[in-house]
Amino acid sequence: MEGFYKFDGENWYYAPNFVYAKDYILEKDGNREETDGWKWYDTPPQEYLIWKFNNENAVLNDKTVTNEETN
């Protein structure tokens, strides 16, 4: 999944085509220079995929516990 990715030390952010901010604009077909932590990737960074996998599993585990507690 190509696009702009940013890690803030705790969470990952993803923007597929552009990032518009007060002081800069990053675009898929324009400026892709790394800015303010945003970086263009042709494929998702490995760290993002691991973070996403771990967070999805944490949410699934939370839902499972919640469902068991309500029954």
N, CA, C and O atoms as a GROMACS GRO file, in nm:
protein
  284
    1MET      N    1   0.084  -0.116   0.000
    1MET     CA    2   0.000   0.000   0.000
    1MET      C    3   0.090   0.124   0.000
    1MET      O    4   0.139   0.165   0.105
    2GLU      N    5   0.112   0.180  -0.116
    2GLU     CA    6   0.197   0.297  -0.123
    2GLU      C    7   0.132   0.418  -0.058
    2GLU      O    8   0.009   0.428  -0.052
    3GLY      N    9   0.214   0.508  -0.011
    3GLY     CA   10   0.161   0.630   0.048
    3GLY      C   11   0.258   0.692   0.146
    3GLY      O   12   0.373   0.648   0.159
    4PHE      N   13   0.210   0.794   0.215
    4PHE     CA   14   0.288   0.862   0.317
    4PHE      C   15   0.260   0.799   0.452
    4PHE      O   16   0.145   0.774   0.488
    5TYR      N   17   0.365   0.773   0.527
    5TYR     CA   18   0.353   0.715   0.661
    5TYR      C   19   0.428   0.803   0.759
    5TYR      O   20   0.530   0.864   0.726
    6LYS      N   21   0.376   0.808   0.882
    6LYS     CA   22   0.441   0.885   0.987
    6LYS      C   23   0.424   0.812   1.119
    6LYS      O   24   0.314   0.767   1.152
    7PHE      N   25   0.533   0.800   1.194
    7PHE     CA   26   0.529   0.741   1.328
    7PHE      C   27   0.562   0.850   1.427
    7PHE      O   28   0.666   0.916   1.415
    8ASP      N   29   0.476   0.872   1.526
    8ASP     CA   30   0.498   0.980   1.623
    8ASP      C   31   0.558   0.932   1.754
    8ASP      O   32   0.559   1.005   1.853
    9GLY      N   33   0.608   0.810   1.755
    9GLY     CA   34   0.666   0.754   1.877
    9GLY      C   35   0.571   0.659   1.947
    9GLY      O   36   0.612   0.578   2.030
   10GLU      N   37   0.442   0.668   1.913
   10GLU     CA   38   0.341   0.582   1.973
   10GLU      C   39   0.246   0.524   1.868
   10GLU      O   40   0.209   0.406   1.874
   11ASN      N   41   0.206   0.606   1.773
   11ASN     CA   42   0.109   0.564   1.670
   11ASN      C   43   0.163   0.591   1.530
   11ASN      O   44   0.247   0.678   1.509
   12TRP      N   45   0.112   0.512   1.436
   12TRP     CA   46   0.142   0.532   1.295
   12TRP      C   47   0.025   0.602   1.229
   12TRP      O   48  -0.091   0.580   1.265
   13TYR      N   49   0.056   0.687   1.131
   13TYR     CA   50  -0.045   0.756   1.052
   13TYR      C   51  -0.017   0.727   0.905
   13TYR      O   52   0.098   0.711   0.864
   14TYR      N   53  -0.124   0.720   0.826
   14TYR     CA   54  -0.112   0.685   0.685
   14TYR      C   55  -0.196   0.781   0.602
   14TYR      O   56  -0.311   0.809   0.636
   15ALA      N   57  -0.139   0.830   0.494
   15ALA     CA   58  -0.210   0.915   0.399
   15ALA      C   59  -0.177   0.863   0.259
   15ALA      O   60  -0.062   0.872   0.216
   16PRO      N   61  -0.276   0.808   0.187
   16PRO     CA   62  -0.246   0.743   0.059
   16PRO      C   63  -0.199   0.837  -0.052
   16PRO      O   64  -0.117   0.797  -0.134
   17ASN      N   65  -0.249   0.959  -0.058
   17ASN     CA   66  -0.219   1.044  -0.173
   17ASN      C   67  -0.157   1.179  -0.140
   17ASN      O   68  -0.080   1.233  -0.220
   18PHE      N   69  -0.188   1.235  -0.024
   18PHE     CA   70  -0.137   1.368   0.008
   18PHE      C   71  -0.141   1.396   0.157
   18PHE      O   72  -0.215   1.332   0.232
   19VAL      N   73  -0.060   1.494   0.197
   19VAL     CA   74  -0.060   1.548   0.333
   19VAL      C   75  -0.061   1.700   0.318
   19VAL      O   76   0.033   1.757   0.262
   20TYR      N   77  -0.165   1.763   0.367
   20TYR     CA   78  -0.173   1.910   0.364
   20TYR      C   79  -0.158   1.961   0.506
   20TYR      O   80  -0.234   1.924   0.595
   21ALA      N   81  -0.059   2.045   0.528
   21ALA     CA   82  -0.035   2.105   0.659
   21ALA      C   83  -0.016   2.255   0.641
   21ALA      O   84  -0.005   2.304   0.528
   22LYS      N   85  -0.014   2.325   0.751
   22LYS     CA   86   0.000   2.470   0.747
   22LYS      C   87   0.126   2.514   0.672
   22LYS      O   88   0.123   2.610   0.595
   23ASP      N   89   0.237   2.443   0.696
   23ASP     CA   90   0.366   2.487   0.642
   23ASP      C   91   0.418   2.406   0.524
   23ASP      O   92   0.525   2.437   0.472
   24TYR      N   93   0.345   2.305   0.480
   24TYR     CA   94   0.394   2.223   0.368
   24TYR      C   95   0.281   2.142   0.305
   24TYR      O   96   0.176   2.121   0.365
   25ILE      N   97   0.307   2.097   0.184
   25ILE     CA   98   0.215   2.009   0.112
   25ILE      C   99   0.299   1.895   0.055
   25ILE      O  100   0.400   1.918  -0.010
   26LEU      N  101   0.255   1.772   0.081
   26LEU     CA  102   0.318   1.654   0.023
   26LEU      C  103   0.214   1.587  -0.066
   26LEU      O  104   0.099   1.571  -0.025
   27GLU      N  105   0.254   1.548  -0.186
   27GLU     CA  106   0.159   1.487  -0.278
   27GLU      C  107   0.223   1.369  -0.350
   27GLU      O  108   0.342   1.370  -0.381
   28LYS      N  109   0.140   1.270  -0.376
   28LYS     CA  110   0.186   1.149  -0.445
   28LYS      C  111   0.254   1.184  -0.577
   28LYS      O  112   0.360   1.130  -0.608
   29ASP      N  113   0.194   1.272  -0.654
   29ASP     CA  114   0.248   1.308  -0.785
   29ASP      C  115   0.328   1.438  -0.783
   29ASP      O  116   0.354   1.496  -0.888
   30GLY      N  117   0.366   1.483  -0.664
   30GLY     CA  118   0.442   1.608  -0.652
   30GLY      C  119   0.555   1.593  -0.554
   30GLY      O  120   0.641   1.506  -0.569
   31ASN      N  121   0.556   1.677  -0.453
   31ASN     CA  122   0.661   1.676  -0.351
   31ASN      C  123   0.647   1.555  -0.260
   31ASN      O  124   0.545   1.538  -0.193
   32ARG      N  125   0.750   1.470  -0.258
   32ARG     CA  126   0.752   1.353  -0.170
   32ARG      C  127   0.865   1.361  -0.069
   32ARG      O  128   0.896   1.262  -0.002
   33GLU      N  129   0.928   1.476  -0.059
   33GLU     CA  130   1.041   1.492   0.032
   33GLU      C  131   0.997   1.470   0.176
   33GLU      O  132   0.894   1.522   0.218
   34GLU      N  133   1.075   1.392   0.252
   34GLU     CA  134   1.041   1.364   0.391
   34GLU      C  135   1.030   1.496   0.469
   34GLU      O  136   1.122   1.577   0.470
   35THR      N  137   0.914   1.515   0.533
   35THR     CA  138   0.886   1.640   0.604
   35THR      C  139   0.807   1.610   0.730
   35THR      O  140   0.707   1.539   0.725
   36ASP      N  141   0.851   1.666   0.841
   36ASP     CA  142   0.777   1.657   0.968
   36ASP      C  143   0.741   1.513   1.005
   36ASP      O  144   0.635   1.488   1.063
   37GLY      N  145   0.829   1.421   0.972
   37GLY     CA  146   0.806   1.280   1.005
   37GLY      C  147   0.731   1.202   0.899
   37GLY      O  148   0.729   1.079   0.904
   38TRP      N  149   0.669   1.270   0.803
   38TRP     CA  150   0.600   1.202   0.694
   38TRP      C  151   0.702   1.158   0.591
   38TRP      O  152   0.790   1.235   0.552
   39LYS      N  153   0.690   1.033   0.547
   39LYS     CA  154   0.784   0.978   0.449
   39LYS      C  155   0.706   0.894   0.349
   39LYS      O  156   0.616   0.819   0.387
   40TRP      N  157   0.741   0.906   0.221
   40TRP     CA  158   0.675   0.828   0.116
   40TRP      C  159   0.734   0.688   0.111
   40TRP      O  160   0.856   0.670   0.117
   41TYR      N  161   0.647   0.587   0.101
   41TYR     CA  162   0.689   0.447   0.085
   41TYR      C  163   0.611   0.385  -0.030
   41TYR      O  164   0.491   0.406  -0.043
   42ASP      N  165   0.682   0.310  -0.115
   42ASP     CA  166   0.614   0.236  -0.222
   42ASP      C  167   0.542   0.114  -0.167
   42ASP      O  168   0.443   0.068  -0.224
   43THR      N  169   0.592   0.061  -0.057
   43THR     CA  170   0.525  -0.048   0.016
   43THR      C  171   0.529  -0.010   0.165
   43THR      O  172   0.619   0.062   0.207
   44PRO      N  173   0.434  -0.057   0.244
   44PRO     CA  174   0.432  -0.018   0.386
   44PRO      C  175   0.560  -0.058   0.457
   44PRO      O  176   0.615  -0.165   0.433
   45PRO      N  177   0.609   0.029   0.546
   45PRO     CA  178   0.728  -0.007   0.624
   45PRO      C  179   0.698  -0.125   0.716
   45PRO      O  180   0.587  -0.137   0.768
   46GLN      N  181   0.795  -0.211   0.734
   46GLN     CA  182   0.778  -0.330   0.817
   46GLN      C  183   0.730  -0.295   0.958
   46GLN      O  184   0.646  -0.365   1.014
   47GLU      N  185   0.784  -0.188   1.014
   47GLU     CA  186   0.745  -0.147   1.150
   47GLU      C  187   0.596  -0.113   1.157
   47GLU      O  188   0.530  -0.142   1.256
   48TYR      N  189   0.544  -0.051   1.051
   48TYR     CA  190   0.401  -0.019   1.045
   48TYR      C  191   0.318  -0.147   1.043
   48TYR      O  192   0.218  -0.157   1.114
   49LEU      N  193   0.358  -0.244   0.962
   49LEU     CA  194   0.283  -0.369   0.951
   49LEU      C  195   0.280  -0.443   1.084
   49LEU      O  196   0.177  -0.499   1.122
   50ILE      N  197   0.391  -0.445   1.155
   50ILE     CA  198   0.397  -0.510   1.287
   50ILE      C  199   0.308  -0.436   1.385
   50ILE      O  200   0.231  -0.498   1.459
   51TRP      N  201   0.316  -0.303   1.387
   51TRP     CA  202   0.233  -0.221   1.476
   51TRP      C  203   0.084  -0.245   1.447
   51TRP      O  204   0.005  -0.261   1.539
   52LYS      N  205   0.048  -0.246   1.320
   52LYS     CA  206  -0.092  -0.266   1.281
   52LYS      C  207  -0.141  -0.404   1.324
   52LYS      O  208  -0.250  -0.417   1.378
   53PHE      N  209  -0.060  -0.506   1.300
   53PHE     CA  210  -0.097  -0.642   1.340
   53PHE      C  211  -0.119  -0.650   1.491
   53PHE      O  212  -0.218  -0.707   1.536
   54ASN      N  213  -0.027  -0.594   1.567
   54ASN     CA  214  -0.038  -0.598   1.713
   54ASN      C  215  -0.160  -0.522   1.763
   54ASN      O  216  -0.227  -0.568   1.856
   55ASN      N  217  -0.190  -0.408   1.704
   55ASN     CA  218  -0.306  -0.330   1.746
   55ASN      C  219  -0.437  -0.396   1.708
   55ASN      O  220  -0.533  -0.392   1.785
   56GLU      N  221  -0.444  -0.458   1.592
   56GLU     CA  222  -0.566  -0.528   1.552
   56GLU      C  223  -0.591  -0.645   1.645
   56GLU      O  224  -0.706  -0.671   1.682
   57ASN      N  225  -0.486  -0.717   1.684
   57ASN     CA  226  -0.503  -0.829   1.775
   57ASN      C  227  -0.543  -0.781   1.914
   57ASN      O  228  -0.622  -0.848   1.981
   58ALA      N  229  -0.492  -0.668   1.958
   58ALA     CA  230  -0.530  -0.613   2.088
   58ALA      C  231  -0.678  -0.578   2.089
   58ALA      O  232  -0.747  -0.603   2.188
   59VAL      N  233  -0.728  -0.520   1.981
   59VAL     CA  234  -0.870  -0.485   1.972
   59VAL      C  235  -0.954  -0.611   1.973
   59VAL      O  236  -1.056  -0.616   2.041
   60LEU      N  237  -0.913  -0.713   1.898
   60LEU     CA  238  -0.988  -0.839   1.896
   60LEU      C  239  -0.990  -0.902   2.035
   60LEU      O  240  -1.094  -0.953   2.077
   61ASN      N  241  -0.878  -0.899   2.105
   61ASN     CA  242  -0.873  -0.955   2.240
   61ASN      C  243  -0.963  -0.877   2.334
   61ASN      O  244  -1.030  -0.938   2.418
   62ASP      N  245  -0.966  -0.746   2.324
   62ASP     CA  246  -1.053  -0.663   2.408
   62ASP      C  247  -1.200  -0.697   2.382
   62ASP      O  248  -1.279  -0.706   2.476
   63LYS      N  249  -1.237  -0.715   2.256
   63LYS     CA  250  -1.376  -0.747   2.222
   63LYS      C  251  -1.414  -0.884   2.276
   63LYS      O  252  -1.526  -0.904   2.323
   64THR      N  253  -1.322  -0.978   2.268
   64THR     CA  254  -1.349  -1.112   2.319
   64THR      C  255  -1.374  -1.108   2.469
   64THR      O  256  -1.470  -1.169   2.517
   65VAL      N  257  -1.291  -1.039   2.542
   65VAL     CA  258  -1.307  -1.029   2.686
   65VAL      C  259  -1.439  -0.960   2.718
   65VAL      O  260  -1.511  -1.004   2.806
   66THR      N  261  -1.471  -0.853   2.648
   66THR     CA  262  -1.595  -0.779   2.672
   66THR      C  263  -1.716  -0.869   2.648
   66THR      O  264  -1.810  -0.868   2.726
   67ASN      N  265  -1.712  -0.946   2.539
   67ASN     CA  266  -1.824  -1.036   2.508
   67ASN      C  267  -1.840  -1.144   2.615
   67ASN      O  268  -1.952  -1.179   2.652
   68GLU      N  269  -1.729  -1.196   2.664
   68GLU     CA  270  -1.736  -1.299   2.767
   68GLU      C  271  -1.791  -1.242   2.896
   68GLU      O  272  -1.866  -1.308   2.968
   69GLU      N  273  -1.754  -1.117   2.927
   69GLU     CA  274  -1.800  -1.056   3.051
   69GLU      C  275  -1.949  -1.026   3.050
   69GLU      O  276  -2.012  -1.026   3.156
   70THR      N  277  -2.007  -1.002   2.933
   70THR     CA  278  -2.149  -0.967   2.926
   70THR      C  279  -2.240  -1.089   2.923
   70THR      O  280  -2.361  -1.076   2.941
   71ASN      N  281  -2.184  -1.206   2.902
   71ASN     CA  282  -2.267  -1.328   2.895
   71ASN      C  283  -2.286  -1.391   3.031
   71ASN      O  284  -2.352  -1.493   3.043
   0.00000   0.00000   0.00000
